[in-house]
Amino acid sequence: MTIAAHIADTVPGNKTSSGFIYSCCCRLAAKYPGDHFIFIFDKPFDPSLIKEKNITPVLAGPAIRNRMLQYYFYNFKIPRLLTKYNATCFVSAEVCSLRAAVPQLYILNDLSFLKKNRLLSGTDRRYLKKYLKFFVKRSAAVAAMNPSLVAELSQLFPQAAGKIKYLQPGIDTDFTGISFEQAEQVRNKYTNGKNYFLFFSTAATSANSIVLLKAFSIFKKWQKSNMQLVILGKGNELPEIKELSSYKYRNDVLTLLPDNANEWAAIIAAAYAGLYIPAVDVTSPEGLECIGCNIPLITTNNEFNRQLYKNAALYCSPTEQAIAENMMLVYKDENARNALIDEGKIIIEQHQWDTVADELMSNIQSLPAFKL
């Protein structure tokens, strides 16, 4: 069979659904050499991304720079390419083609666009909100990357409930526990050997940055320790925190933007605990990366997060008092900390890329075209 996919994000393992598709399909191409994989790019790509002989890369412009170009690309370019390469099915993320003749697997990362937030512009939110019902209707199957999304989509579109399935996110093997000596080296490099809490600063969590600083202040008042706070960002995802310049404990706060994946993983693995406090429900890898590194996770208490992290995290409301109480709990209670780490080892096994790729293939093989 010939499986076509749009690779909109060329960063392997990236948190977007497109990065997820790339990571899975590369593994499937290696596992199923008799099948043909078409990787459709709308932007120039690094040839090293094509790792198997049964992967055919296709560069098809114009590059998607706005929703109008995206609409044209998916509804006019994609159908022609699927016909040209005799594709059996098409896998896409965020949007799908409304004119393609082959069965489509539509992967949905989140439904944050249904509510006003800082992640997307008003134009983008309106576009996705307008076409969501058409994407769901047109797709042969919908794979949602959180169980709560399955429930929400099934409620929004009861007539399509039978084709909406859960597809769990994956985590790279770089995210694993490290030895005490290795962690000590990282701490010596960044925090003069001091332990630190790690706050993931992303587009989804930036709204809670000030709350996090206030929570750290409360923790420092309660616990007179030399514990540090590291604010970790990736690429351009470290919003400026203007209040930091006048923050009482600013000398105990460090902001880091590591320039490679190995350093990112090492900083996580050397932390005492991680704080991923998103203001919106999105499938993002930071929480799982923390758990994979055997680091206790503190996160927002909602159904979206509980479905994903289960007993491997401490949950709290996004308030300074609640966050500080959980920071204190994980700091003082070694048994609770170890219990979280043990639960995380169980959870993370389900998110290994090979396992997730097999689930994606199972979803593909369940499409109507394979039942004929």
C-alpha positions as CSV (number, residue, x, y, z in Angstrom):
1,M,0.0,0.0,0.0
2,T,1.0,3.6,-0.4
3,I,0.6,5.9,2.6
4,A,0.9,9.6,1.9
5,A,1.4,12.2,4.6
6,H,1.8,16.0,4.7
7,I,5.0,16.8,6.8
8,A,4.4,20.4,7.7
9,D,6.9,20.4,10.5
10,T,10.4,19.0,9.6
11,V,11.6,18.8,13.2
12,P,11.7,15.1,14.2
13,G,9.7,14.3,17.3
14,N,8.5,17.9,17.6
15,K,5.4,18.6,19.7
16,T,3.2,19.4,16.8
17,S,1.0,16.7,15.3
18,S,3.0,17.0,12.0
19,G,6.2,16.2,13.9
20,F,4.4,13.2,15.4
21,I,3.4,12.0,11.9
22,Y,7.0,12.2,10.7
23,S,8.4,10.3,13.7
24,C,5.9,7.6,13.4
25,C,6.0,7.2,9.6
26,C,9.8,6.9,9.6
27,R,9.6,4.0,12.0
28,L,6.8,2.4,9.9
29,A,8.8,2.8,6.7
30,A,11.6,0.8,8.4
31,K,9.3,-1.8,9.7
32,Y,7.2,-2.3,6.5
33,P,9.7,-2.1,3.6
34,G,7.1,-3.5,1.2
35,D,4.9,-0.4,1.7
36,H,5.5,2.9,0.0
37,F,5.5,6.2,2.0
38,I,5.0,9.6,0.3
39,F,6.2,12.5,2.4
40,I,4.7,15.7,1.1
41,F,6.5,18.9,2.0
42,D,5.3,22.4,1.3
43,K,8.8,23.9,2.2
44,P,12.4,22.9,1.4
45,F,13.6,20.1,3.6
46,D,16.8,18.5,4.7
47,P,17.5,15.4,2.6
48,S,18.8,13.6,5.8
49,L,15.1,13.5,6.9
50,I,14.5,10.7,4.3
51,K,15.9,7.7,6.1
52,E,14.4,4.8,4.2
53,K,14.4,3.7,0.5
54,N,10.7,3.2,0.5
55,I,10.1,6.9,1.4
56,T,9.5,9.2,-1.6
57,P,9.8,12.9,-0.7
58,V,7.7,15.4,-2.7
59,L,8.3,19.1,-2.5
60,A,5.0,20.8,-3.5
61,G,4.6,24.5,-3.3
62,P,3.5,27.1,-2.6
63,A,4.8,27.1,1.0
64,I,1.9,27.4,3.4
65,R,2.3,30.9,5.0
66,N,-1.4,31.6,5.8
67,R,-4.8,29.9,5.9
68,M,-5.7,30.8,2.3
69,L,-2.5,29.0,1.0
70,Q,-3.2,26.1,3.3
71,Y,-6.8,25.8,1.9
72,Y,-5.4,25.8,-1.6
73,F,-2.7,23.4,-0.8
74,Y,-5.0,20.8,0.8
75,N,-7.9,21.1,-1.5
76,F,-6.1,21.4,-4.9
77,K,-2.4,20.3,-4.6
78,I,-3.0,17.4,-2.3
79,P,-5.7,15.6,-4.3
80,R,-3.6,15.8,-7.5
81,L,-0.6,14.4,-5.7
82,L,-2.6,11.6,-4.1
83,T,-3.8,10.6,-7.6
84,K,-0.4,10.9,-9.2
85,Y,1.2,8.6,-6.6
86,N,-1.8,6.2,-6.4
87,A,-2.0,6.7,-2.7
88,T,-4.0,4.3,-0.7
89,C,-4.7,6.8,2.1
90,F,-3.7,10.2,3.4
91,V,-2.5,11.2,6.9
92,S,-2.7,14.8,8.0
93,A,-2.7,16.9,11.1
94,E,-4.8,20.0,12.2
95,V,-6.7,20.1,8.9
96,C,-7.5,17.6,6.1
97,S,-8.4,17.8,2.4
98,L,-12.1,18.4,1.6
99,R,-11.6,17.2,-2.0
100,A,-9.3,14.1,-1.7
101,A,-10.8,10.9,-3.1
102,V,-8.8,8.5,-0.8
103,P,-9.6,7.7,2.9
104,Q,-8.0,10.2,5.3
105,L,-6.8,9.8,8.8
106,Y,-7.1,13.2,10.5
107,I,-5.0,13.6,13.6
108,L,-6.1,16.3,16.0
109,N,-3.7,17.6,18.6
110,D,-6.1,19.9,20.5
111,L,-9.3,21.9,20.4
112,S,-7.9,25.1,21.9
113,F,-9.1,27.0,18.9
114,L,-12.7,26.7,20.1
115,K,-11.8,29.1,22.9
116,K,-10.1,32.5,22.9
117,N,-6.4,32.2,23.8
118,R,-2.9,33.4,22.9
119,L,-1.9,30.4,21.0
120,L,-3.6,31.4,17.7
121,S,-4.7,34.6,16.1
122,G,-8.3,35.3,15.8
123,T,-8.2,34.6,12.1
124,D,-6.7,31.1,12.7
125,R,-9.2,30.3,15.4
126,R,-12.1,31.3,13.3
127,Y,-10.8,29.3,10.3
128,L,-10.3,26.1,12.3
129,K,-13.6,26.5,14.2
130,K,-15.5,27.0,10.9
131,Y,-14.1,24.0,9.2
132,L,-13.7,21.5,12.0
133,K,-17.1,19.9,11.3
134,F,-16.2,19.5,7.7
135,F,-12.8,17.9,8.5
136,V,-14.4,15.4,10.9
137,K,-17.2,14.6,8.4
138,R,-14.7,14.2,5.5
139,S,-12.2,12.0,7.3
140,A,-12.5,8.2,7.3
141,A,-11.1,8.2,10.8
142,V,-10.1,10.8,13.4
143,A,-7.2,10.2,15.8
144,A,-7.3,12.5,18.9
145,M,-4.2,12.7,21.0
146,N,-5.9,12.8,24.4
147,P,-8.8,10.7,25.7
148,S,-10.6,13.8,26.8
149,L,-10.5,15.0,23.2
150,V,-12.2,11.8,22.1
151,A,-15.0,12.5,24.5
152,E,-15.3,16.2,23.6
153,L,-15.3,15.4,19.8
154,S,-17.8,12.6,20.3
155,Q,-20.1,15.0,22.1
156,L,-19.7,17.7,19.5
157,F,-20.2,15.3,16.6
158,P,-22.2,12.3,17.9
159,Q,-22.8,11.1,14.3
160,A,-19.0,10.6,13.9
161,A,-18.4,9.1,17.4
162,G,-17.6,5.6,16.0
163,K,-14.7,6.8,13.9
164,I,-13.0,8.9,16.6
165,K,-10.2,7.1,18.4
166,Y,-7.4,7.8,20.9
167,L,-3.8,7.9,19.6
168,Q,-1.3,8.5,22.4
169,P,1.6,10.9,21.9
170,G,5.2,9.6,21.8
171,I,8.4,10.5,23.6
172,D,12.0,10.3,22.4
173,T,14.4,7.9,24.0
174,D,16.6,10.9,25.0
175,F,14.3,11.5,27.9
176,T,15.4,9.0,30.5
177,G,16.8,9.1,34.0
178,I,20.4,9.9,34.6
179,S,22.9,9.1,37.3
180,F,23.4,11.3,40.4
181,E,26.9,12.1,39.0
182,Q,25.5,13.2,35.7
183,A,22.8,15.3,37.3
184,E,25.4,16.9,39.5
185,Q,27.4,17.9,36.5
186,V,24.4,19.6,35.0
187,R,23.7,21.4,38.3
188,N,27.3,22.5,38.6
189,K,27.1,24.0,35.1
190,Y,23.9,26.0,35.6
191,T,23.0,26.5,39.2
192,N,26.3,26.2,41.1
193,G,25.5,22.7,42.2
194,K,22.1,23.7,43.8
195,N,18.9,21.7,43.3
196,Y,16.2,23.4,41.2
197,F,12.5,23.3,40.2
198,L,12.0,23.4,36.5
199,F,9.3,25.5,34.9
200,F,8.5,24.9,31.3
201,S,7.9,28.2,29.6
202,T,5.9,27.6,26.4
203,A,3.2,29.4,24.5
204,A,0.7,27.3,26.5
205,T,2.1,28.2,29.9
206,S,3.3,31.8,29.5
207,A,0.1,33.1,30.9
208,N,0.9,31.5,34.2
209,S,4.5,32.7,34.5
210,I,3.8,35.4,37.1
211,V,1.7,32.9,39.1
212,L,4.7,30.5,39.1
213,L,7.0,33.2,40.4
214,K,4.6,34.0,43.2
215,A,4.4,30.3,44.0
216,F,8.2,30.1,44.2
217,S,8.2,33.2,46.6
218,I,5.8,31.4,48.9
219,F,7.9,28.2,48.8
220,K,11.0,30.2,49.6
221,K,9.3,31.8,52.6
222,W,8.1,28.5,53.9
223,Q,11.3,26.6,53.2
224,K,14.5,28.5,53.9
225,S,16.6,26.6,51.3
226,N,19.0,27.4,48.4
227,M,16.5,25.8,46.0
228,Q,16.6,27.5,42.6
229,L,14.0,28.0,39.8
230,V,15.0,27.3,36.2
231,I,12.7,28.7,33.6
232,L,13.2,26.5,30.5
233,G,12.2,27.6,27.0
234,K,12.8,26.3,23.5
235,G,13.6,28.3,20.3
236,N,11.6,31.5,20.6
237,E,9.3,30.1,23.2
238,L,10.6,32.0,26.2
239,P,8.3,35.1,26.6
240,E,9.9,38.0,28.4
241,I,8.9,38.2,32.0
242,K,9.3,41.9,32.8
243,E,8.5,41.4,36.5
244,L,11.6,39.3,36.9
245,S,13.9,42.3,37.0
246,S,12.3,43.5,40.3
247,Y,11.5,40.0,41.6
248,K,12.7,39.5,45.2
249,Y,14.2,36.1,44.5
250,R,15.6,37.0,41.1
251,N,19.1,35.8,42.1
252,D,17.6,32.3,42.5
253,V,15.9,32.3,39.1
254,L,17.7,31.3,35.9
255,T,16.2,31.3,32.4
256,L,17.6,28.9,29.9
257,L,17.2,28.4,26.1
258,P,19.3,25.2,25.3
259,D,20.4,25.1,21.7
260,N,20.2,21.3,21.3
261,A,17.9,18.4,22.2
262,N,20.6,16.6,24.4
263,E,21.1,19.7,26.6
264,W,17.3,20.1,26.9
265,A,16.9,16.5,28.1
266,A,19.9,16.8,30.5
267,I,18.4,20.0,32.1
268,I,15.1,18.2,32.7
269,A,16.7,15.0,34.0
270,A,18.8,17.0,36.6
271,A,15.8,18.9,38.0
272,Y,14.3,18.1,41.4
273,A,10.8,18.5,40.0
274,G,9.1,19.8,36.9
275,L,6.3,22.3,36.7
276,Y,4.2,22.2,33.5
277,I,1.2,24.6,34.2
278,P,-0.6,25.2,30.8
279,A,-3.4,27.8,30.6
280,V,-4.9,25.8,27.7
281,D,-5.4,22.2,26.9
282,V,-2.9,21.2,24.3
283,T,-1.0,17.9,23.6
284,S,2.6,19.0,24.3
285,P,5.6,16.8,25.2
286,E,7.0,18.7,28.2
287,G,5.0,16.8,30.9
288,L,5.9,13.4,29.4
289,E,9.5,14.4,28.9
290,C,9.6,15.2,32.6
291,I,8.1,11.9,33.6
292,G,10.4,10.0,31.2
293,C,13.4,11.6,33.0
294,N,12.2,10.2,36.3
295,I,11.4,13.7,37.6
296,P,8.2,14.4,39.6
297,L,5.7,16.5,37.6
298,I,3.4,19.2,39.0
299,T,0.6,20.2,36.5
300,T,-2.8,21.8,36.2
301,N,-5.7,19.8,37.7
302,N,-8.1,19.1,34.8
303,E,-9.4,16.1,32.9
304,F,-7.1,16.7,30.0
305,N,-4.0,16.3,32.1
306,R,-5.3,13.6,34.4
307,Q,-6.2,11.4,31.4
308,L,-2.6,11.7,30.1
309,Y,-0.5,11.6,33.2
310,K,-2.7,9.5,35.5
311,N,-1.0,8.8,38.8
312,A,2.4,10.0,37.6
313,A,1.8,13.7,38.5
314,L,0.7,16.0,41.3
315,Y,-2.3,18.1,40.3
316,C,-3.3,21.6,41.5
317,S,-5.3,24.6,40.5
318,P,-3.1,27.2,38.7
319,T,-2.9,29.5,41.8
320,E,0.3,30.5,43.6
321,Q,-0.9,28.9,46.9
322,A,-1.8,25.6,45.3
323,I,1.4,25.4,43.3
324,A,3.5,26.3,46.3
325,E,1.9,23.6,48.4
326,N,2.7,21.0,45.8
327,M,6.3,22.2,45.5
328,M,6.6,21.9,49.3
329,L,5.0,18.4,49.2
330,V,7.4,17.0,46.6
331,Y,10.4,18.8,48.4
332,K,9.6,17.4,51.9
333,D,8.0,14.0,51.2
334,E,10.5,11.6,49.7
335,N,8.0,8.8,49.7
336,A,5.5,10.8,47.7
337,R,8.3,11.9,45.3
338,N,9.5,8.3,44.7
339,A,5.9,7.1,44.3
340,L,5.4,9.6,41.4
341,I,8.6,8.4,39.8
342,D,7.6,4.8,40.0
343,E,4.2,5.6,38.5
344,G,5.9,7.5,35.7
345,K,8.0,4.5,34.7
346,I,4.8,2.6,34.1
347,I,3.1,5.4,32.2
348,I,6.1,6.2,29.9
349,E,6.3,2.7,28.5
350,Q,3.0,3.3,26.7
351,H,4.5,6.3,24.9
352,Q,7.6,4.8,23.3
353,W,7.7,5.7,19.6
354,D,7.7,2.1,18.4
355,T,4.5,1.4,20.3
356,V,2.9,4.7,19.2
357,A,3.9,4.0,15.5
358,D,2.2,0.6,15.7
359,E,-0.9,2.3,17.0
360,L,-0.9,4.7,14.1
361,M,-0.5,1.8,11.6
362,S,-3.4,0.0,13.3
363,N,-5.5,3.2,12.7
364,I,-4.4,3.3,9.1
365,Q,-5.2,-0.4,8.5
366,S,-8.7,0.1,10.0
367,L,-9.6,2.7,7.3
368,P,-12.4,1.6,4.9
369,A,-9.9,1.1,2.1
370,F,-8.4,-1.8,3.9
371,K,-11.7,-3.6,4.6
372,L,-12.6,-4.2,1.0
